[in-house]
Amino acid sequence: MAEKVEKVLITGPTGAVGISLIHELAGHGIRVTAVCRPGSKRLGAVPKHPLVDVVECGLDGLGMLGERLSHDYDVFYHFGWDGTYGESRQDLYRQTQNIIYTLDAVRLAADLGCGVFIGAGSQSEFGHVDGVLHPYMPCNPDNGYGIAKLDAGRVSRIACGRLGIRHVWCRIVSLYGPYDGPHTMVMDGIRKMLRGERAQYTKGDQVWDYIYGKDAARAFRLAAEKGKDGAIYCFGTGETRRLKEFIYAIRDAVDPGLEIGIGEVDYYPNQVMHLEADISNLTEDTGFCPVYSFEEGIRETVEWVKQNPWF
């Protein structure tokens, strides 16, 4: 039976997933409180909507946030995380602090009356895997970010169990779409191509699974409504292509006449060559199936970049 959701809170709401989720929830008549880091440069990206309220609070302030909010929330989405790119992913002290922040988020969820806690995990929790990522396969993360995400999922599940909160952990495999970071393969390629630069890539024989932000947002909404307590879900499409096929689709959405440098960059040492999400339990439990093809999603993304070159 689906959970009736009327009011939710989201930490870390200014990334690609968070903004897409706000649009998805508000579009379904659900009131959203977006908890943003004070002074965030992305604060203006939060959708302006009568059902959306913005509260400025850092992750280190979650323990006191309950004093500023009402206690009639249904779902807590915890996307907030400190250190997601570059060398910060290997900062073990910084990453370990995120585990504490996640426990603070669980305590806040209980204070606010939430019956559901949804955590945003990552494919980094699995470690170096070539092949299909199954939700309950053994995990052996090889960087601080992946280790902290894995442990945050585990300890928050225990904490939620003690507090009577349904816990759902969602591991995003590879996501693209508006508001995504500038250093991803998709966003970096779009911007270079729009500037007329020669985008350079490996041979692109990697087999990959990309999910569009709007599809991921719908999966997060369904996970809150129908996801099973203690469940781990992988977020993807369950369908794969070779990476070079995605690259050509990006090129075609920008300018089919552009030349691109396939095979001009070496593979990384220990390059993962196959990354695919097993979404079977997500579909079985929630009814989720992706709606957007990569071509549809990338056309929307290219148009968004054209309209927001500063982002």
C-alpha positions as CSV (number, residue, x, y, z in Angstrom):
1,M,0.0,0.0,0.0
2,A,1.4,3.4,-1.0
3,E,2.3,5.9,1.7
4,K,0.4,9.2,1.5
5,V,3.0,11.9,1.2
6,E,2.0,15.5,1.7
7,K,5.1,17.2,3.1
8,V,8.8,16.5,2.7
9,L,12.2,17.9,3.6
10,I,15.2,17.7,1.3
11,T,18.8,18.3,2.3
12,G,21.3,19.0,-0.5
13,P,18.5,20.1,-2.8
14,T,20.5,22.2,-5.3
15,G,22.1,19.4,-7.4
16,A,20.7,17.7,-10.5
17,V,18.7,15.2,-8.5
18,G,17.5,17.6,-5.8
19,I,16.1,20.2,-8.2
20,S,14.5,17.5,-10.4
21,L,12.9,16.0,-7.3
22,I,11.5,19.4,-6.1
23,H,9.8,19.8,-9.5
24,E,8.5,16.2,-9.4
25,L,7.1,16.6,-5.8
26,A,5.6,20.0,-6.3
27,G,4.0,18.8,-9.5
28,H,2.2,16.2,-7.5
29,G,0.9,18.7,-4.9
30,I,3.5,17.8,-2.3
31,R,4.9,20.6,-0.1
32,V,8.7,20.8,0.0
33,T,11.1,22.3,2.4
34,A,14.5,22.7,0.7
35,V,17.4,22.9,3.2
36,C,20.3,24.8,1.6
37,R,23.8,25.6,2.7
38,P,23.9,29.2,3.8
39,G,25.4,31.4,1.1
40,S,25.2,28.6,-1.6
41,K,25.8,29.9,-5.1
42,R,23.1,27.5,-6.2
43,L,20.4,28.9,-3.9
44,G,18.8,30.7,-6.9
45,A,18.4,27.4,-8.7
46,V,15.7,26.1,-6.2
47,P,12.4,26.2,-8.1
48,K,10.1,29.1,-7.3
49,H,6.8,27.5,-6.5
50,P,4.0,28.2,-3.9
51,L,4.6,24.7,-2.4
52,V,8.4,25.2,-2.0
53,D,10.0,26.8,1.0
54,V,13.7,27.4,1.4
55,V,15.5,27.2,4.7
56,E,19.2,28.0,5.0
57,C,21.1,25.6,7.2
58,G,24.4,23.7,6.9
59,L,24.9,20.0,7.5
60,D,26.5,20.9,10.8
61,G,23.3,22.7,11.9
62,L,20.9,19.8,11.4
63,G,20.9,19.0,15.1
64,M,19.2,22.3,15.9
65,L,17.0,22.7,12.8
66,G,14.0,21.0,14.4
67,E,13.5,24.1,16.6
68,R,12.8,26.2,13.5
69,L,10.3,23.8,11.7
70,S,6.9,22.3,12.3
71,H,6.6,18.7,13.2
72,D,4.2,17.5,10.5
73,Y,6.6,16.1,7.8
74,D,6.1,12.7,6.1
75,V,9.4,12.1,4.3
76,F,13.0,13.1,4.8
77,Y,15.2,13.0,1.7
78,H,18.9,13.2,2.7
79,F,21.0,14.3,-0.3
80,G,23.3,16.7,1.5
81,W,27.0,15.6,1.4
82,D,30.3,17.4,1.9
83,G,33.0,16.5,-0.6
84,T,31.7,14.9,-3.7
85,Y,34.3,15.8,-6.3
86,G,38.0,15.6,-6.9
87,E,40.4,15.1,-4.0
88,S,37.7,15.8,-1.4
89,R,36.4,12.3,-2.1
90,Q,39.6,10.9,-0.5
91,D,39.6,13.2,2.5
92,L,38.8,10.6,5.1
93,Y,38.1,13.0,8.0
94,R,35.7,15.0,5.8
95,Q,34.0,11.9,4.5
96,T,33.7,10.4,8.0
97,Q,32.0,13.5,9.2
98,N,29.3,12.9,6.6
99,I,28.3,9.7,8.5
100,I,27.7,11.8,11.6
101,Y,25.7,14.3,9.5
102,T,23.6,11.4,8.2
103,L,22.8,10.3,11.8
104,D,21.9,13.9,12.6
105,A,19.5,13.8,9.7
106,V,17.8,10.7,11.0
107,R,17.4,12.3,14.4
108,L,15.9,15.4,12.7
109,A,13.6,13.2,10.7
110,A,12.3,11.7,13.9
111,D,11.8,15.1,15.5
112,L,9.8,16.3,12.5
113,G,7.5,13.3,12.6
114,C,8.7,11.7,9.4
115,G,7.7,8.1,8.8
116,V,10.2,7.6,5.9
117,F,13.9,8.3,5.5
118,I,15.3,8.2,1.9
119,G,19.1,8.3,1.6
120,A,21.0,9.0,-1.6
121,G,23.7,6.4,-2.0
122,S,26.2,6.0,-4.9
123,Q,27.6,3.3,-7.2
124,S,30.9,4.2,-5.5
125,E,29.7,2.0,-2.6
126,F,30.3,-1.1,-4.7
127,G,34.0,-0.4,-5.5
128,H,35.6,-1.6,-8.7
129,V,32.9,-3.7,-10.4
130,D,32.7,-4.5,-14.1
131,G,29.2,-5.7,-14.9
132,V,25.7,-5.5,-13.5
133,L,25.3,-3.8,-10.1
134,H,22.9,-5.7,-8.0
135,P,21.5,-4.0,-4.8
136,Y,22.7,-6.7,-2.4
137,M,25.9,-7.8,-4.0
138,P,29.1,-7.5,-1.8
139,C,30.5,-4.0,-1.5
140,N,34.2,-3.2,-1.5
141,P,34.5,0.6,-1.9
142,D,38.0,1.8,-2.8
143,N,37.8,5.5,-1.9
144,G,36.7,7.6,1.2
145,Y,33.6,8.8,-0.5
146,G,32.3,5.3,-1.3
147,I,33.3,4.0,2.2
148,A,31.4,6.8,3.9
149,K,28.3,6.4,1.7
150,L,28.2,2.7,2.4
151,D,28.6,3.2,6.2
152,A,26.1,6.1,6.2
153,G,23.5,3.8,4.6
154,R,24.2,1.1,7.2
155,V,24.2,3.2,10.3
156,S,21.2,5.2,9.2
157,R,19.2,2.0,8.6
158,I,20.0,0.9,12.2
159,A,19.1,4.3,13.6
160,C,15.8,4.4,11.6
161,G,14.9,0.9,12.8
162,R,15.3,2.0,16.4
163,L,13.1,5.0,15.8
164,G,10.4,3.3,13.8
165,I,11.2,5.1,10.6
166,R,11.0,3.3,7.2
167,H,14.5,3.4,5.7
168,V,15.2,3.2,1.9
169,W,18.7,3.6,0.5
170,C,19.0,4.5,-3.2
171,R,22.3,4.1,-5.1
172,I,22.5,6.3,-8.1
173,V,24.6,4.7,-10.9
174,S,25.2,7.4,-13.6
175,L,22.9,10.4,-13.8
176,Y,22.8,13.3,-16.3
177,G,20.5,16.3,-16.8
178,P,20.1,20.0,-16.1
179,Y,21.9,21.4,-13.1
180,D,24.5,18.6,-13.1
181,G,28.0,19.4,-12.2
182,P,30.3,20.9,-14.9
183,H,32.9,18.2,-14.7
184,T,30.8,15.2,-15.7
185,M,31.4,13.6,-19.1
186,V,28.0,14.7,-20.3
187,M,28.1,18.3,-19.2
188,D,31.7,18.9,-20.1
189,G,31.1,17.5,-23.5
190,I,28.0,19.6,-24.1
191,R,29.7,22.8,-23.2
192,K,32.8,22.1,-25.3
193,M,30.7,21.2,-28.3
194,L,28.5,24.3,-27.9
195,R,31.7,26.4,-27.9
196,G,32.8,24.6,-31.1
197,E,35.8,23.0,-29.3
198,R,36.9,19.5,-30.2
199,A,35.7,17.2,-27.4
200,Q,38.2,14.4,-26.8
201,Y,37.3,10.9,-25.4
202,T,38.6,7.4,-25.0
203,K,37.7,4.8,-27.6
204,G,34.3,4.7,-25.8
205,D,34.0,0.9,-25.7
206,Q,32.8,1.1,-22.0
207,V,29.3,-0.3,-21.6
208,W,27.2,2.2,-19.6
209,D,23.8,2.9,-18.0
210,Y,22.7,6.5,-17.8
211,I,19.5,7.7,-16.1
212,Y,17.9,11.1,-16.7
213,G,17.4,13.4,-13.8
214,K,13.6,13.5,-14.3
215,D,13.4,9.7,-14.3
216,A,15.6,9.6,-11.1
217,A,13.3,12.1,-9.4
218,R,10.3,10.0,-10.2
219,A,12.1,6.9,-8.8
220,F,12.8,8.9,-5.6
221,R,9.1,9.9,-5.2
222,L,8.0,6.3,-5.8
223,A,10.6,5.0,-3.3
224,A,9.1,7.2,-0.6
225,E,5.6,6.1,-1.4
226,K,6.1,2.4,-2.0
227,G,9.7,1.4,-1.2
228,K,10.2,-1.4,1.3
229,D,11.7,-0.8,4.7
230,G,15.4,-1.6,4.7
231,A,15.5,-1.9,0.9
232,I,18.5,-0.9,-1.2
233,Y,17.7,0.2,-4.8
234,C,20.0,0.9,-7.7
235,F,18.9,3.8,-9.8
236,G,19.5,3.4,-13.5
237,T,17.6,2.4,-16.6
238,G,18.6,-1.3,-16.7
239,E,19.6,-0.7,-20.3
240,T,23.1,-0.2,-21.6
241,R,25.0,1.2,-24.6
242,R,28.6,1.6,-25.5
243,L,29.8,5.0,-24.2
244,K,30.7,6.2,-27.7
245,E,27.0,5.8,-28.7
246,F,26.1,8.2,-25.9
247,I,28.8,10.6,-27.0
248,Y,27.5,10.5,-30.6
249,A,24.0,11.2,-29.3
250,I,25.3,14.3,-27.4
251,R,27.1,15.4,-30.6
252,D,23.9,15.0,-32.7
253,A,21.9,17.0,-30.2
254,V,24.4,19.9,-30.4
255,D,25.4,19.8,-34.1
256,P,25.6,16.5,-36.2
257,G,28.3,18.1,-38.2
258,L,30.8,18.5,-35.4
259,E,34.0,16.4,-35.3
260,I,34.7,14.7,-32.0
261,G,37.9,13.0,-30.8
262,I,36.9,9.4,-30.1
263,G,40.0,7.4,-29.2
264,E,42.2,10.5,-28.5
265,V,42.3,9.9,-24.7
266,D,43.8,6.9,-22.9
267,Y,41.7,4.8,-20.6
268,Y,42.3,5.3,-16.9
269,P,44.3,2.6,-15.1
270,N,41.9,0.0,-14.0
271,Q,39.1,1.6,-16.1
272,V,35.7,0.2,-15.4
273,M,34.4,-1.1,-18.7
274,H,30.9,-2.2,-17.8
275,L,28.5,-0.3,-15.4
276,E,24.8,-1.3,-15.4
277,A,22.1,-1.0,-12.8
278,D,19.9,-3.9,-11.8
279,I,16.6,-2.1,-11.2
280,S,14.4,-5.3,-10.9
281,N,13.6,-4.9,-7.2
282,L,12.9,-1.1,-7.7
283,T,10.4,-1.9,-10.5
284,E,8.8,-4.8,-8.6
285,D,8.4,-2.8,-5.3
286,T,7.5,0.6,-6.7
287,G,6.4,0.1,-10.4
288,F,9.2,2.4,-11.6
289,C,10.2,2.2,-15.2
290,P,12.3,4.9,-17.0
291,V,10.3,7.1,-19.4
292,Y,13.0,9.2,-21.1
293,S,15.3,7.8,-23.8
294,F,18.8,9.2,-23.7
295,E,18.1,11.1,-26.9
296,E,15.1,12.8,-25.3
297,G,16.9,13.6,-22.1
298,I,20.0,14.9,-23.8
299,R,18.0,17.2,-26.1
300,E,16.4,18.8,-23.0
301,T,19.8,19.0,-21.3
302,V,21.4,20.7,-24.3
303,E,18.6,23.3,-24.5
304,W,19.0,23.9,-20.7
305,V,22.7,24.5,-21.1
306,K,22.1,27.0,-23.9
307,Q,19.7,28.9,-21.7
308,N,21.9,28.7,-18.6
309,P,25.5,29.1,-19.9
310,W,26.6,30.6,-16.6
311,F,25.5,27.7,-14.5
